[in-house]
Amino acid sequence: MALSMLLPRLAGSGTGFARAAAATAAMSATRPAASRSGILSFTRCRRWASSTTSAAPTPEDVNRLKHLRNIGISAHIDSGKTTVTERILYYTGRIKEIHEVRGKDNVGATMDWMDLEREKGITIQSAATYAQWGDTNLNIIDTPGHVDFTIEVERALRVLDGAVLVLCSVSGVQSQTITVDRQMRRYNVPRISFINKMDRAGANPARIIDQIRSKLKIPAAALHVPIGSEDAFEGVVDVLTQRAIYNKGARGEDIVYADVPAHLVDAVQAAREELIATLAEVDDEIGELFIEEKTPTEDQLRAAIRRATIARKFTPVLLGSAIKDKGIQALLDAVITYLPTPTEVKNTMLDIDNNEQVLDVVPYSNQPFVGLAFKLEEGKYGQLTYIRVYQGRLEKGQFAYHVKTGKKVKISRLVRMHSNSMEDVDSVGAGEICALFGIDCASGDTFTDGTVNCSMSTMFVPDSVISLSLTPKDKNSPNFSKALNRFQREDPTFRVHVDSESKQTIISGMGELHLDIYVERMRREYGVDCTTGKPQVAFRETATRRSQFSYTHKKQSGGAGQFGRVIGYIEPIDEDQQAELPHEFVNNVVGGNIPTNYIPACEKGFTDGLQEGFMIGHPIVGVRMVLQDGAAHSVDSSELAFRLAAFHAFRESFKTSNPRVLEPVMTVEVSAPIEFQGSVLGSLNKRKGLIIDTETQEDYCVVAAEVPLNNMFGYSTELRSATQGKGEFSMEYKKHAPVLPNVQEDLIKEHQKKLAEKK
């Protein structure tokens, strides 16, 4: 549902899953379409014809959509997402044997198909697959947990209808968990919470549920009570059915139901009462029964959990241990029972021809086709484009229209993805995820059948926080630019530019690991060895007080000259407004002292000045320029004259506005054994970190701090040596904050030295 709030769902034709008895047809409908089935998208829709048809959907299509779920598996790094997905694929029959993320057989998990992923034991790219559980088809996307690859989570959640939030039974809610929660809220994605690793020492599900309520600010209650814990974890008791569930067999494939163990009867009853009390606060029907002191039935509770989950007012919490093959089948049952179908997620689009009127997307297959390209990948057969079909049907051989360019493209090959393998299909219905070959587009582009012209909203792309200079060892290698162009198309957070002064190629991304992965991929996939320079932090400059300006630009060299005068002031923009308004130009000129046709030139002069700061050469943010008055000459004034006048006026006034240099500050979360707590705190203080919170969990401590990114380089090596390799940390961009005065002086001197060397 969350995704549905971001993306339009257009109805697609329903030939796939409804007829799933025949495997091929079913697969064609379930194909992991690269567009998103569940996102409520604010799309711009320009309709050449009608955006929808009034015909009722066929019963087959309704039934197919009823038995379809589009879900993502998301969590903090090392919470067990990929391991959970591997079990889901095994129990649904998609794979014949299980391989672990860091398994001794050197095969690796199915969804971690890249060599780099298997070597490092982390997920780098989101991977799509499909499966069938009972009579319900599942499109599943396994996403990375590392903050450096957050764009993969972002674009996956944008096209999904529901998600499974995996939490570690010991670590609980961590920094990236909070980031994923924020992304789910951005795209209105309902979620089920799964507390994994119940076999770990120190497992404490009650504390994790409290963290979900307090840190993620969403009501939650357990649907399971654990039978044993840590190495004695045997299974769970279902609070609704009040039956014990055990996983037997070589890989937990046999489900055994039994009576509740005698010592857990009271705990199960207490958990059921807590569930009812929590639901009473978020669901009207249960609330009325609670007030009347009536006991709701099992069916009433299931219906209430589903309503509250889809409305994003509640998250049911399940327990298990993926590595021990326990609790995954119950999780699959919960996905089907509590997460929404594509028709239960509301998606909208904007009708451009009708003053951007918001229209509802109709998620059935008898509507005009609309799909969203949400992920690109370069494969051995060319560019692979993942599409989410929101409305209508996509068929092999048909023509689709690329809304941005207006080009007509033929769908020559349509596939459904399973990790890095694929299966050809003939058609894909509404709500499905599939992939296309040979389509030239970018991530976030919309495709239609030509009868509607909708542009779906683009996904949120965070700013890069770190840069590296990159130089190929072989200067004549044609693959260098080819690799950079491909990576930019695949990943919107990976940016490349050439420094105008040093002429070096600069790559920017979300963190050291992010850029290291691309440098390594360039070597492996394109045979280009590169040397990297010292990481450069994305500094910014800003004004801290109002500063007046009155500047006259005059130039006379015979004939028509240049003349323009501008009067006004610059001032800082409030910090809480800067996210939406990094800079602003305000025209308060009255009386025509500056002709209106020169006002845009004044604004261009202001934006020219923002590009490169006057202290250390980094962009200027958080400044508002207010133009109050000026003067023009009937002959000598021109757009160029006023553009230069505004540029120089801004530069002069900026110097007197008490300018400050801003640096990116990261939220850093360090986890280490408690005996190393002093070393961890000392290492963060040494790096000018501000300790925000410390928490003790059994024999581990978790320290949260805000640390300047410029001071975090090389921290992973220091932390490992200080904690005997037992410590780990994650960091995420929080904000830009002023540097210390002595640091600002050093940065200015360094910049002036560079300028002097170039003269």
Residue pairs with C-beta under 8 A, 6 or more apart in sequence:
1 38
1 40
1 161
1 162
1 188
1 189
1 190
1 310
1 312
1 340
1 344
1 345
1 346
2 38
2 39
2 40
2 157
2 160
2 161
2 162
2 163
2 184
2 185
2 186
2 187
2 188
2 189
2 190
2 312
2 345
3 36
3 37
3 38
3 39
3 40
3 41
3 70
3 157
3 158
3 159
3 160
3 161
3 187
3 188
3 189
3 345
4 37
4 38
4 39
4 40
4 41
4 161
4 188
4 342
4 345
4 346
4 347
5 39
5 40
5 41
5 187
5 188
5 345
5 346
5 347
5 348
6 36
6 39
6 40
6 41
6 42
6 158
6 186
6 187
6 188
6 347
6 457
6 459
7 35
7 36
7 38
7 39
7 40
7 41
7 43
7 158
7 159
7 347
7 361
7 372
7 388
7 390
7 456
7 457
8 41
8 43
8 45
8 347
8 348
8 349
8 361
8 370
8 372
8 390
8 391
8 454
8 456
9 37
9 38
9 39
9 41
9 342
9 345
9 347
9 361
9 362
9 363
9 370
9 390
9 391
9 430
9 431
10 51
10 52
10 347
10 349
10 361
10 362
10 363
10 367
10 368
10 369
10 370
10 371
10 389
10 390
10 391
10 392
10 430
10 448
10 452
10 454
11 52
11 57
11 361
11 362
11 363
11 364
11 365
11 366
11 367
11 390
11 391
11 392
11 430
12 363
12 364
12 365
12 367
12 369
12 371
12 389
12 390
12 391
12 392
12 393
12 394
12 428
12 429
12 430
12 431
12 432
13 61
13 365
13 366
13 392
13 393
13 395
13 427
13 429
13 430
14 29
14 57
14 58
14 60
14 61
14 62
14 64
14 65
14 364
14 365
14 393
14 429
14 430
15 25
15 28
15 29
15 64
15 365
15 393
15 427
15 429
16 25
16 26
16 27
16 28
16 29
16 30
16 31
16 64
16 137
16 425
16 427
16 428
16 429
16 432
17 26
17 29
17 30
17 64
17 65
17 67
17 68
17 137
17 429
17 432
18 29
18 60
18 61
18 62
18 63
18 64
18 65
18 67
18 429
19 25
19 26
19 29
19 60
19 64
20 26
20 29
20 30
20 64
20 67
20 132
20 135
20 137
24 425
24 426
26 132
26 137
27 130
27 416
27 423
27 425
28 414
28 416
28 425
28 426
28 427
28 428
28 429
29 64
29 68
29 137
29 427
29 428
29 429
29 432
30 68
30 130
30 132
30 137
30 138
30 139
30 416
30 432
30 433
31 130
31 139
31 414
31 415
31 416
31 417
31 425
31 428
31 432
31 433
31 434
31 435
32 128
32 129
32 130
32 139
32 140
32 141
32 386
32 416
32 417
32 432
32 433
32 434
32 435
33 139
33 159
33 371
33 386
33 387
33 388
33 389
33 394
33 428
33 432
33 433
33 434
33 435
34 159
34 371
34 372
34 373
34 374
34 375
34 385
34 386
34 387
34 388
34 433
34 434
34 435
34 436
35 159
35 371
35 372
35 373
35 374
35 386
35 387
35 388
35 389
35 390
35 433
36 70
36 158
36 159
36 160
36 372
36 374
36 388
36 390
36 433
37 68
37 70
37 139
37 159
37 160
37 161
37 342
37 345
37 363
37 388
37 389
37 390
37 430
37 431
37 432
37 433
38 70
38 159
38 160
38 161
38 162
38 189
38 340
38 342
38 345
38 347
39 157
39 158
39 159
39 160
39 187
39 188
39 345
39 347
39 372
39 388
40 187
40 188
40 345
40 346
40 347
40 348
41 158
41 347
41 348
41 349
41 361
41 372
41 390
41 456
41 457
42 348
42 349
42 350
42 358
42 457
43 348
43 349
43 350
43 361
43 446
43 454
43 455
43 456
43 457
44 349
44 350
44 352
44 356
44 454
44 455
44 456
44 457
45 51
45 349
45 350
45 351
45 352
45 359
45 452
45 453
45 454
45 455
46 351
46 352
46 353
46 453
46 454
46 455
47 351
47 353
47 452
47 453
48 450
48 451
48 452
48 453
49 368
49 451
49 452
50 368
50 451
50 452
51 349
51 351
51 359
51 368
51 452
51 454
52 359
52 362
52 367
52 368
52 391
53 366
53 367
53 368
55 366
56 366
57 364
57 365
57 366
58 365
58 366
61 364
61 365
61 366
61 429
61 430
62 343
62 364
64 429
65 341
65 342
65 343
65 363
65 364
65 429
65 430
65 431
66 341
66 343
67 135
67 136
67 137
67 341
68 136
68 137
68 139
68 341
68 342
68 431
68 432
69 136
69 137
69 138
69 139
69 161
69 162
69 335
69 336
69 339
69 340
69 341
70 138
70 139
70 159
70 160
70 161
70 162
70 342
70 388
70 431
70 433
71 138
71 139
71 140
71 141
71 160
71 161
71 162
71 163
71 164
71 335
71 339
72 126
72 140
72 141
72 142
72 143
72 153
72 156
72 157
72 160
72 162
72 163
72 164
72 189
73 81
73 82
73 84
73 85
73 140
73 141
73 142
73 143
73 163
73 164
73 166
74 81
74 143
74 145
74 153
74 156
74 157
74 163
74 164
74 165
74 166
74 180
74 183
74 184
75 81
75 145
75 165
75 166
75 167
75 176
75 177
75 180
76 145
76 167
76 168
76 171
76 174
76 175
76 176
76 177
76 180
76 730
77 122
77 144
77 145
77 146
77 176
77 730
78 145
78 168
78 728
79 145
79 166
79 167
79 168
79 171
79 174
79 177
79 196
79 197
80 166
80 168
80 196
80 197
80 322
80 323
81 123
81 142
81 143
81 145
81 166
82 101
82 109
82 111
82 112
82 123
82 142
83 100
83 101
83 109
83 196
83 322
83 323
84 164
84 166
84 194
84 196
84 322
84 328
84 331
85 109
85 110
85 111
85 129
85 140
85 142
86 95
86 98
86 99
86 100
86 109
86 110
86 111
86 322
87 98
87 252
87 322
87 325
87 328
88 131
88 138
88 140
88 328
88 331
88 332
89 95
89 110
89 111
89 129
89 131
90 96
90 97
90 98
90 251
90 253
91 133
91 253
91 328
91 329
91 332
92 131
92 132
92 133
92 138
92 332
93 131
93 132
94 129
94 130
94 131
94 418
95 110
98 251
99 105
99 107
99 108
99 109
99 110
100 108
100 109
100 323
101 108
101 109
101 112
101 121
102 121
103 109
106 118
108 117
108 118
109 118
110 129
110 419
111 123
111 127
111 129
111 142
111 419
112 118
112 122
112 123
112 127
113 127
113 419
113 420
114 124
114 125
114 420
115 524
116 124
116 517
116 520
116 521
116 524
117 123
117 124
117 125
122 144
122 145
122 146
123 142
123 143
123 144
123 145
123 146
123 149
124 144
124 146
124 149
124 152
124 517
125 144
125 149
125 152
125 377
126 141
126 142
126 143
126 144
126 152
126 153
126 155
126 156
126 375
127 141
127 142
127 417
127 419
127 420
128 139
128 140
128 141
128 386
128 417
128 419
128 433
128 435
129 139
129 140
129 141
129 142
129 417
129 418
129 419
130 137
130 138
130 139
130 140
130 416
130 417
130 418
130 433
131 137
131 138
131 140
132 138
133 332
133 333
133 335
133 336
134 336
136 336
138 332
138 335
139 432
139 433
141 156
141 160
141 433
143 152
143 153
143 156
143 157
144 150
144 152
144 153
145 176
146 176
146 513
146 730
147 175
147 176
147 179
147 510
147 511
147 730
147 731
147 732
148 509
148 510
148 511
148 512
148 513
148 514
148 517
149 510
149 514
150 176
150 179
150 183
150 462
150 493
150 510
151 461
151 462
151 491
151 492
151 493
151 510
153 179
153 180
153 183
154 183
154 459
154 460
154 461
154 462
155 374
155 375
155 443
155 444
155 459
156 374
156 375
157 163
157 183
157 184
157 186
157 187
157 189
158 187
158 374
158 459
159 372
159 374
159 388
159 433
160 189
161 189
161 190
161 339
161 340
161 341
161 342
161 344
161 345
162 189
162 190
162 191
162 192
162 335
162 339
162 340
163 184
163 189
163 190
163 191
163 192
164 191
164 192
164 193
164 194
164 331
164 335
165 177
165 180
165 181
165 184
165 191
165 192
165 193
165 194
165 315
166 194
166 196
167 173
167 177
167 193
167 194
167 195
167 196
167 208
167 212
168 174
168 195
168 196
168 197
168 200
169 195
169 196
169 197
169 198
169 200
169 202
169 203
169 204
169 205
169 208
169 319
170 197
170 200
170 201
170 202
170 203
170 204
170 697
170 698
170 700
171 671
171 697
171 700
171 702
172 207
172 208
172 211
172 697
173 208
173 211
173 212
173 215
173 216
174 669
174 671
174 702
174 730
175 667
175 669
175 704
175 730
175 731
175 732
176 730
176 732
177 215
177 216
178 215
178 216
179 732
181 216
181 218
183 189
183 460
184 191
185 312
186 460
188 312
189 312
190 309
190 310
190 311
190 312
190 315
190 339
190 340
191 309
191 315
192 309
192 315
192 316
192 318
192 331
192 334
192 335
192 338
192 339
193 212
193 220
193 315
193 316
193 317
193 318
194 317
194 318
194 319
194 320
194 327
194 331
195 205
195 208
195 209
195 317
195 318
195 319
195 320
196 320
196 321
196 322
197 203
197 321
197 322
197 323
198 205
198 226
198 229
198 233
198 319
198 320
198 321
198 326
198 327
199 230
199 231
199 233
199 321
199 323
199 324
199 326
200 230
201 230
201 231
201 698
202 230
202 697
202 698
202 699
202 700
203 226
203 229
203 230
203 233
204 697
204 698
205 222
205 226
205 317
205 319
207 697
208 317
209 220
209 221
209 222
209 317
212 218
212 220
212 315
212 317
213 219
213 220
218 312
218 313
218 314
218 315
219 278
219 281
219 282
219 308
219 313
219 314
219 315
220 278
220 314
220 315
220 316
220 317
221 271
221 274
221 275
221 278
221 279
221 314
221 316
221 317
222 239
222 271
222 274
222 275
222 317
222 318
222 319
223 238
223 239
223 240
223 275
223 305
223 316
223 317
223 318
223 334
224 236
224 237
224 238
224 239
224 317
224 318
224 319
224 320
224 327
224 330
225 236
225 237
225 239
225 264
225 267
225 268
225 271
225 319
226 233
226 236
226 237
226 319
227 233
227 234
227 235
227 236
227 237
227 244
227 246
227 261
227 264
228 234
233 321
233 324
233 326
234 246
234 326
235 244
235 245
235 246
235 247
235 326
235 327
236 244
236 245
236 318
236 319
236 320
236 326
236 327
236 330
237 243
237 244
237 245
237 260
237 261
237 264
237 268
238 244
238 245
238 330
239 268
239 271
239 272
239 275
240 272
240 298
240 301
240 302
241 298
242 260
242 268
242 272
243 257
243 258
243 259
243 260
244 257
244 258
244 259
244 260
244 261
245 255
245 256
245 257
245 327
245 330
246 255
246 256
246 257
246 258
247 253
247 254
247 255
247 256
247 325
247 326
247 327
247 329
248 254
248 255
248 256
251 325
252 324
252 325
252 326
252 328
253 325
255 329
260 268
275 301
276 286
276 290
276 295
276 296
276 301
277 290
278 314
279 286
279 287
279 301
279 304
279 305
279 308
279 314
280 286
280 287
280 289
280 290
280 291
281 287
282 308
282 311
282 313
282 314
283 304
283 307
283 308
283 313
283 314
285 300
285 303
285 304
285 307
286 296
286 300
286 301
286 304
289 295
289 296
289 300
296 304
302 337
302 338
305 314
305 316
305 337
305 338
306 337
306 338
308 314
309 315
309 316
309 338
309 339
310 338
310 339
310 340
310 344
316 334
316 338
318 327
318 330
318 331
318 334
319 327
320 326
320 327
320 328
320 330
320 331
321 327
322 328
341 431
342 363
342 430
342 431
343 363
343 364
343 431
345 363
346 360
347 360
347 361
347 363
347 390
348 358
348 359
348 360
348 361
349 358
349 359
349 361
349 370
349 454
349 456
350 356
350 357
350 358
350 359
351 357
351 358
351 359
352 455
361 370
361 390
361 391
362 391
363 390
363 391
363 430
363 431
364 391
364 430
365 392
365 393
365 429
365 430
366 392
367 391
367 392
367 430
368 391
368 392
368 448
368 449
368 451
368 452
369 389
369 391
369 392
369 393
369 394
369 400
369 447
369 448
369 449
370 389
370 390
370 391
370 392
370 446
370 447
370 448
370 449
370 452
370 454
370 456
371 387
371 388
371 389
371 390
371 394
371 400
371 446
371 447
371 448
372 387
372 388
372 390
372 444
372 445
372 446
372 447
372 456
373 385
373 386
373 387
373 439
373 441
373 442
373 443
373 444
373 445
373 446
373 447
374 386
374 387
374 388
374 443
374 444
374 459
375 385
375 386
375 443
375 490
376 383
376 384
376 385
376 386
376 441
376 442
376 443
376 489
376 490
377 383
377 384
377 386
377 490
378 384
378 486
378 490
379 437
381 437
382 437
382 438
383 437
383 438
383 439
383 440
383 489
384 435
384 436
384 437
385 435
385 436
385 437
385 439
385 441
386 417
386 433
386 434
386 435
387 394
387 433
387 434
387 435
387 436
387 447
388 432
388 433
389 428
389 429
389 430
389 431
389 432
389 433
389 434
390 430
390 431
390 456
391 430
392 430
392 449
393 427
393 428
393 429
393 430
394 400
394 411
394 414
394 427
394 428
394 434
395 411
395 414
395 426
395 427
395 428
396 411
396 412
396 413
396 414
396 425
396 426
396 427
397 410
397 411
397 412
398 410
398 411
398 449
399 408
399 409
399 410
399 411
399 449
399 450
400 408
400 409
400 410
400 411
400 447
400 448
400 449
400 450
401 407
401 408
401 409
401 447
401 448
401 449
401 450
401 453
402 408
402 409
402 439
402 440
402 441
402 445
402 447
403 445
403 446
403 447
403 448
403 453
403 454
403 455
404 441
404 442
404 445
404 446
404 455
408 450
409 438
409 439
409 440
409 447
411 436
412 437
412 438
413 424
413 436
413 437
413 438
414 424
414 425
414 426
414 427
414 428
414 434
414 435
414 436
415 422
415 423
415 424
415 425
415 434
415 435
415 436
415 437
416 422
416 423
416 425
416 428
416 433
416 434
416 435
417 433
417 434
417 435
422 435
425 434
428 434
439 447
441 447
442 489
443 459
443 489
443 490
443 492
444 456
444 458
444 459
444 492
446 454
446 455
446 456
448 454
459 492
461 492
461 493
462 493
462 510
462 733
463 538
463 733
464 493
464 494
464 495
464 508
464 509
464 510
464 538
465 509
465 510
465 511
465 537
465 538
465 664
465 666
465 709
465 733
466 508
466 509
466 510
466 511
466 512
466 514
466 515
466 535
466 536
466 537
466 538
466 709
467 506
467 507
467 508
467 509
467 535
467 536
467 537
467 538
468 506
468 507
468 508
468 515
468 519
468 532
468 533
468 534
468 535
468 536
469 499
469 502
469 504
469 505
469 506
469 532
469 533
469 534
469 536
470 504
470 505
470 506
470 507
470 519
470 530
470 531
470 532
470 533
471 504
471 505
471 530
471 531
471 532
471 533
472 480
472 528
472 529
472 530
473 529
473 530
473 531
474 528
474 529
477 527
477 528
479 526
479 527
479 528
480 522
480 526
480 528
480 530
482 526
483 521
483 522
483 525
483 526
483 528
484 496
484 505
484 507
484 522
487 494
487 496
487 518
487 521
487 522
488 494
488 495
488 496
493 509
493 510
493 514
494 507
494 508
494 509
494 514
494 518
495 507
495 508
495 509
496 505
496 506
496 507
496 508
497 505
497 506
497 508
498 504
498 505
498 506
499 505
499 506
501 754
501 758
504 533
506 536
507 515
507 518
508 538
509 515
509 518
510 733
511 731
512 535
512 713
515 532
515 535
519 530
519 532
522 528
522 530
523 529
523 530
535 713
537 663
537 664
537 709
537 710
538 618
538 664
539 616
539 618
539 661
539 662
539 663
539 739
539 747
540 613
540 618
540 619
540 620
540 621
540 622
540 661
540 662
540 663
540 736
541 613
541 614
541 615
541 616
541 618
541 619
541 620
541 621
541 659
541 660
541 661
541 662
542 572
542 620
542 621
542 622
542 623
542 659
542 660
542 662
543 570
543 571
543 572
543 620
543 622
543 623
543 654
543 657
543 658
543 659
543 660
544 572
544 657
544 658
544 659
544 660
545 571
545 572
545 657
545 658
546 569
546 570
546 571
546 572
546 657
547 569
547 570
547 571
547 653
547 654
547 656
547 657
548 568
548 569
548 653
549 566
549 567
549 568
549 569
549 570
549 649
549 650
549 652
549 653
550 565
550 566
550 567
550 649
551 565
551 566
551 567
551 645
551 648
551 649
551 652
552 563
552 564
552 565
552 631
552 645
553 562
553 563
553 564
553 565
553 641
553 642
553 644
553 645
553 648
554 561
554 562
554 563
555 561
555 562
555 563
555 641
556 562
556 636
560 635
560 636
561 636
562 636
562 637
562 638
562 640
562 641
562 644
563 632
563 633
563 636
563 637
563 641
564 598
564 630
564 631
564 632
564 637
564 638
564 641
564 642
564 644
564 645
565 630
565 631
565 632
565 645
566 594
566 602
566 627
566 629
566 630
566 642
566 645
566 646
566 649
567 627
567 628
567 629
567 630
568 588
568 625
568 626
568 627
568 628
568 629
568 649
569 626
569 628
569 653
570 623
570 624
570 625
570 626
570 650
570 653
570 654
570 657
571 623
571 624
571 626
571 657
572 622
572 623
572 624
572 657
573 581
573 582
573 583
573 584
573 622
573 623
573 624
575 622
578 621
578 622
582 621
582 622
583 606
583 607
583 610
583 620
583 621
583 622
583 623
583 624
583 625
584 623
584 624
584 625
585 602
585 603
585 606
585 607
585 624
585 625
585 627
586 624
586 625
586 626
586 627
587 599
587 602
587 603
587 627
588 626
588 627
588 628
589 599
589 627
589 628
589 629
589 630
593 629
593 630
593 631
593 632
594 602
594 627
594 629
594 630
594 631
594 632
594 642
595 632
595 637
597 639
598 632
598 637
598 639
598 642
599 627
600 639
601 639
601 640
601 642
601 643
601 646
602 627
602 642
602 643
602 645
602 646
603 646
604 643
604 646
605 642
605 643
605 644
605 645
605 646
605 647
605 649
605 650
606 625
606 646
606 647
606 650
608 643
608 647
609 620
609 646
609 647
609 650
609 651
609 654
610 619
610 620
610 621
610 623
611 619
612 618
612 619
613 619
613 620
613 659
614 651
614 654
614 655
614 659
615 659
615 661
615 744
615 747
615 748
615 751
616 661
616 747
616 748
616 750
616 751
617 751
618 661
620 654
621 662
621 736
623 654
625 646
625 650
627 646
630 642
630 645
632 642
660 738
660 739
660 744
661 738
661 739
661 743
661 744
661 747
661 748
662 736
662 737
662 738
662 739
663 708
663 709
663 710
663 736
663 737
663 738
663 739
663 743
664 708
664 709
664 710
664 733
664 735
664 736
665 706
665 707
665 708
665 709
665 733
665 734
665 735
665 736
665 737
666 706
666 707
666 708
666 709
666 712
666 731
666 732
666 733
666 734
667 692
667 704
667 705
667 706
667 731
667 732
667 733
667 734
668 684
668 689
668 704
668 705
668 706
668 707
668 712
668 729
668 730
668 731
669 702
669 703
669 704
669 705
669 729
669 730
669 731
670 680
670 684
670 702
670 703
670 705
670 719
670 727
670 728
670 729
671 700
671 701
671 702
671 703
671 727
671 728
671 729
672 679
672 680
672 700
672 701
672 703
672 719
672 723
672 726
672 727
672 728
673 699
673 700
673 701
673 723
673 726
673 727
674 696
674 699
674 700
674 701
676 701
676 722
676 723
676 724
676 726
676 727
677 694
677 701
677 703
679 722
679 723
680 701
680 703
680 719
680 722
680 723
680 727
681 691
681 694
681 703
683 715
683 718
683 719
683 722
684 691
684 703
684 705
684 707
685 691
687 707
687 708
687 711
687 712
687 715
688 707
688 708
688 711
688 740
689 705
689 706
689 707
689 711
690 705
690 706
690 707
691 703
691 704
691 705
692 704
692 705
692 706
693 703
693 704
694 701
694 702
694 703
694 704
695 701
695 702
695 703
695 704
696 702
706 734
707 731
708 737
708 739
709 731
709 733
712 731
715 729
716 729
719 727
719 728
719 729
720 727
738 744
739 747
